[in-house]
Amino acid sequence: MAQTKKIAGYVLVVFVLYTIINSPERAADLVQIGFEGISSAAQGVGRFMTSLVN
């Protein structure tokens, strides 16, 4: 099981590096989309917690 996780991790790293090298603009777009999603989720949690307190 640990060997499978290690192999999956290596495959993921290789894929990310390939994507960055092959298309850096697209990789930057994907990172930006990811951070926007995280930011939106955090804002939603913040609004939810605020509504619980009030």
C-alpha positions as CSV (number, residue, x, y, z in Angstrom):
1,M,0.0,0.0,0.0
2,A,2.8,2.4,0.9
3,Q,4.5,1.6,-2.4
4,T,1.4,2.5,-4.3
5,K,1.1,5.9,-2.7
6,K,4.8,6.5,-3.4
7,I,4.3,5.6,-7.1
8,A,1.2,7.8,-7.3
9,G,3.1,10.7,-5.8
10,Y,5.9,10.3,-8.4
11,V,3.4,10.2,-11.2
12,L,1.7,13.3,-9.9
13,V,5.0,15.2,-9.7
14,V,6.0,14.1,-13.2
15,F,2.6,15.2,-14.6
16,V,2.8,18.6,-12.9
17,L,6.4,19.2,-14.1
18,Y,5.4,18.1,-17.6
19,T,2.4,20.5,-17.6
20,I,4.6,23.4,-16.4
21,I,7.3,22.8,-18.9
22,N,4.9,22.1,-21.8
23,S,2.5,25.0,-21.2
24,P,3.5,27.4,-18.5
25,E,0.6,29.9,-19.4
26,R,-2.0,27.1,-18.9
27,A,-0.3,26.0,-15.7
28,A,-0.4,29.6,-14.3
29,D,-4.1,29.8,-15.3
30,L,-4.8,26.5,-13.4
31,V,-3.0,27.7,-10.3
32,Q,-4.9,31.0,-10.4
33,I,-8.3,29.1,-10.7
34,G,-7.3,26.9,-7.8
35,F,-6.4,29.8,-5.6
36,E,-9.7,31.6,-6.5
37,G,-11.6,28.5,-5.6
38,I,-9.9,28.3,-2.2
39,S,-10.5,32.0,-1.6
40,S,-14.2,31.6,-2.5
41,A,-14.5,28.6,-0.2
42,A,-12.9,30.4,2.7
43,Q,-15.1,33.4,2.2
44,G,-18.2,31.2,2.2
45,V,-17.1,29.5,5.4
46,G,-16.5,32.9,6.9
47,R,-20.0,34.1,6.0
48,F,-21.5,30.9,7.4
49,M,-19.6,31.3,10.7
50,T,-20.6,34.9,10.9
51,S,-24.3,34.0,10.3
52,L,-24.1,31.4,13.1
53,V,-22.7,33.9,15.6
54,N,-25.3,36.6,14.7
